[in-house]
Amino acid sequence: MNPPNDSGSPGSQPQGQHPLSDAAKASQAKTHILFRSFVVAVLGSFFVYQLDIGYLWLSALLTVTGIVLGIMVLVRYAKLKESKFVLFGTISGLVVLAVQVLLLVTSALFFNQVRDYQQCSRQALTQQAASMCQTQLEKSLPRFR
């Protein structure tokens, strides 16, 4: 036997929940699309950076895109208070992008050294050869003491 429904109509929402209007559903869908695009930009930036130093420009472009999308999602959250998950994901992604910016700036400053290291490590077939590549990179970087 079903409990009595106090709301009056059989198809109404349970107490505490209000049906979303079409405008609210559209707004929520737009926020989710922006959030998904943000996640793709963050992951894309990270994985492109891993590929090759020659794609540093693409990783930087994806990082900037991610930052812009992240700010847009945060502004939408501040105005509309839609989803805590979106807020948490956006803040986490922006932290990752902050680290990514540091990596990109460092790689841009030492572009030639990183490129030489990547070429050397691709040709290294043994652990000893890989270790020599790392030693060569350490010697080519300036000392800060």
Order of alpha helices (4+ residues) and beta strands (2+ residues): alpha-alpha-alpha-alpha-alpha
